[in-house]
Amino acid sequence: MKHFFIALSLLLVSSLSHAADSDEAQTQANLLGTAMTKQDYLGVAKMTHPEVVKRMGGEDKLASYLDQAFKDGGIRFTRMQFQKPLQLNSSGRVILAKVPYQAVVSIGEEEGVSESFYIGFLVKKNQWAFVDCEGISQDILQVLSTGYDGGLNLSGC
């Protein structure tokens, strides 16, 4: 009976931890969305997965790249709202979240609504980093997160 209560306690603590992780992922993703709408691409770069930032040559180069790419494409995010993660994947020390968003996007004179996902990585305690779900694969997630077991559902990406 003692083992049952210990197991139940561990399950409860794990559930509470995942709920807190889910809330924090959504909160930080919304900060990313705010940075996008303000065209604060350095802010976006600071919330991007460190490996992506490194491969782009650092935060400043990533911010410059984003600024130029959005200017060249005439793209502007006027609203970007993230919801609670649809899925939290935990394996060992690796925690990933699939975070849905809805954005109002202007391309030139046209405006439309876009819905998709960002993948959030818990990179440090209470610190999430993100990558756009577009073009992501299980192999890329394994490169970005050592120890990832491939359990995150990428449908819709």
C-alpha positions as CSV (number, residue, x, y, z in Angstrom):
1,M,0.0,0.0,0.0
2,K,2.9,2.3,0.8
3,H,4.3,1.8,-2.7
4,F,0.9,2.7,-4.2
5,F,0.8,6.1,-2.4
6,I,4.4,6.8,-3.4
7,A,3.5,6.0,-7.1
8,L,0.3,8.1,-6.9
9,S,2.3,11.0,-5.4
10,L,4.9,10.9,-8.1
11,L,2.2,10.8,-10.8
12,L,0.4,13.8,-9.2
13,V,3.7,15.8,-9.0
14,S,4.4,14.9,-12.7
15,S,1.0,16.0,-13.8
16,L,1.3,19.3,-11.9
17,S,4.7,19.8,-13.4
18,H,3.4,19.2,-17.0
19,A,0.5,21.6,-16.3
20,A,3.0,24.3,-15.2
21,D,5.2,23.6,-18.2
22,S,2.2,23.8,-20.5
23,D,1.1,27.2,-19.1
24,E,4.7,28.5,-19.3
25,A,5.1,27.3,-22.9
26,Q,2.0,29.2,-23.9
27,T,3.0,32.4,-22.0
28,Q,6.4,32.4,-23.5
29,A,5.1,31.6,-27.0
30,N,2.8,34.6,-26.7
31,L,5.9,36.8,-25.9
32,L,7.3,35.5,-29.2
33,G,4.1,36.4,-30.9
34,T,4.3,39.9,-29.5
35,A,7.8,40.3,-30.7
36,M,6.7,39.2,-34.2
37,T,3.9,41.7,-34.3
38,K,6.2,44.5,-33.1
39,Q,8.8,43.4,-35.8
40,D,11.3,42.9,-32.9
41,Y,13.3,40.3,-34.7
42,L,16.1,40.4,-32.1
43,G,13.4,39.5,-29.6
44,V,12.3,36.6,-31.8
45,A,15.9,35.5,-32.2
46,K,16.3,35.4,-28.4
47,M,13.3,33.0,-28.2
48,T,14.5,30.8,-31.0
49,H,16.1,27.4,-30.3
50,P,19.8,27.9,-29.6
51,E,21.0,25.5,-32.2
52,V,19.0,27.3,-34.9
53,V,20.5,30.6,-33.7
54,K,24.0,29.1,-33.8
55,R,23.5,27.8,-37.3
56,M,22.2,31.2,-38.5
57,G,25.4,32.9,-37.2
58,G,24.0,34.3,-33.9
59,E,21.1,36.3,-32.7
60,D,22.0,39.5,-34.6
61,K,22.4,37.7,-38.0
62,L,19.1,35.8,-37.4
63,A,17.3,39.0,-36.6
64,S,18.8,40.7,-39.7
65,Y,17.8,37.7,-41.9
66,L,14.2,37.8,-40.5
67,D,13.9,41.5,-41.0
68,Q,15.1,41.3,-44.6
69,A,13.0,38.3,-45.4
70,F,9.8,39.8,-44.1
71,K,10.6,43.2,-45.8
72,D,11.4,41.5,-49.2
73,G,8.2,39.4,-49.0
74,G,6.1,42.4,-47.8
75,I,5.0,40.2,-44.9
76,R,3.8,41.6,-41.6
77,F,2.2,39.9,-38.6
78,T,-0.5,42.1,-37.2
79,R,-1.7,39.7,-34.5
80,M,-0.3,36.4,-33.3
81,Q,-2.0,34.5,-30.5
82,F,-0.8,31.1,-29.1
83,Q,-3.1,28.6,-27.4
84,K,-2.2,25.9,-24.8
85,P,0.0,23.2,-26.2
86,L,-1.8,20.4,-27.8
87,Q,0.8,17.9,-26.8
88,L,3.7,17.9,-24.3
89,N,6.2,15.2,-25.0
90,S,8.5,14.2,-22.2
91,S,11.3,11.6,-22.4
92,G,14.0,11.8,-19.8
93,R,15.1,15.4,-19.5
94,V,13.6,16.4,-22.9
95,I,10.3,18.3,-22.9
96,L,8.8,19.5,-26.1
97,A,5.5,21.1,-26.8
98,K,3.4,21.5,-29.9
99,V,1.9,25.0,-29.5
100,P,-0.9,26.1,-31.9
101,Y,-1.3,29.7,-33.0
102,Q,-3.5,31.9,-35.0
103,A,-2.0,34.9,-36.8
104,V,-3.3,37.7,-38.8
105,V,-0.8,38.2,-41.6
106,S,-0.5,41.0,-44.2
107,I,1.3,40.3,-47.4
108,G,1.4,43.5,-49.4
109,E,-2.2,44.9,-49.4
110,E,-3.8,41.5,-48.7
111,E,-4.6,40.3,-45.2
112,G,-5.4,36.8,-44.1
113,V,-5.5,34.4,-41.1
114,S,-2.9,31.7,-40.7
115,E,-3.1,28.8,-38.3
116,S,-0.1,26.5,-37.6
117,F,2.2,25.4,-34.8
118,Y,5.5,26.2,-33.2
119,I,7.5,23.5,-31.4
120,G,8.6,24.6,-28.0
121,F,11.7,23.1,-26.3
122,L,12.2,23.5,-22.6
123,V,15.9,24.4,-22.8
124,K,16.3,25.4,-19.1
125,K,14.1,25.5,-16.1
126,N,11.2,27.9,-17.0
127,Q,12.9,28.9,-20.3
128,W,11.3,27.8,-23.6
129,A,12.8,28.2,-27.0
130,F,10.9,27.8,-30.3
131,V,11.0,26.8,-33.9
132,D,8.3,27.1,-36.5
133,C,6.7,23.8,-37.3
134,E,6.9,24.4,-41.0
135,G,9.1,21.8,-42.6
136,I,10.1,20.2,-39.3
137,S,10.7,16.5,-39.1
138,Q,11.4,13.9,-36.4
139,D,15.0,13.9,-37.6
140,I,15.4,17.6,-37.1
141,L,13.8,17.4,-33.7
142,Q,16.4,14.8,-32.7
143,V,19.2,17.1,-33.9
144,L,17.8,20.0,-31.9
145,S,17.1,18.0,-28.8
146,T,19.5,15.2,-27.7
147,G,17.6,12.4,-26.1
148,Y,14.3,13.1,-28.0
149,D,12.5,9.9,-28.6
150,G,10.4,10.8,-31.6
151,G,7.1,10.8,-29.8
152,L,5.7,14.3,-30.8
153,N,2.9,14.2,-33.3
154,L,3.9,16.5,-36.2
155,S,0.7,16.3,-38.1
156,G,-0.4,19.7,-39.2
157,C,3.2,20.9,-39.6
